[in-house]
Amino acid sequence: MRMRECFVAGLVALSLSSNAGAEAMFETFESDPASSWTYLADTVMGGVSAGSATFERDATGAFVRLAGQVSTDNNGGFIQVRRSLSKRLPSSTEGVRLKVRGNGDTYFVHLRTKGTRLPWQYYQAQFSTTSNWSDIQLPLDTFKPSGQFLRQTPRAETITSIGIVAFGRDHTALVDVHEVDWYEAAR
């Protein structure tokens, strides 16, 4: 009986450790993403961009689609889908990992931190899309501050939200995001 209990305990421990990686995944858009992701556009500041963030599924799985017309008219120029973080990231976090596809344009990830108190403050890194799913890694040191009064590089433990953004020029946006994750330095 004692040997059997040890075997069962070992299986439970193995199961928990193999699920730890799955739990570390920040977002796979499988479980009620509409409750945590919010669509925003420059219309909140008088801009005229129009779009949507829809949660969809195809043969590859669940994803969010950010689509619309970005216009720089009226000092506008963005549409985005954003999520606030419920937990702080560990300071060992090195960057953001995404699985994306799109219409071949360049898009951005915006990070907000405890130090980005004004609505127009963020840290930004860009990524390009193709019509096929691609894995993208964006190290935190590639994120640039939106203004001179922010730190040069965001600190992981201060990040409060992440946004996927079509930004800065007149264009038709279409980007799908299948996964959002954080990664740490290899040990």
Secondary structure, DSSP 8 states (H G I E B T S, - for coil): -HHHHHHHHHHHHHHHHHHHHHHH--B-S-S-GGGTEEEEEGGGGT---EEEEEEEEETTEEEEEEEEEE--GGG--EEEEEEE-SS---TTEEEEEEEEEESS-EEEEEEEETT--STT--EEEEEE--SS-EEEEEEGGG-EESSTTS-SS--GGGEEEEEEEEESSSEEEEEEEEEEEEEE---
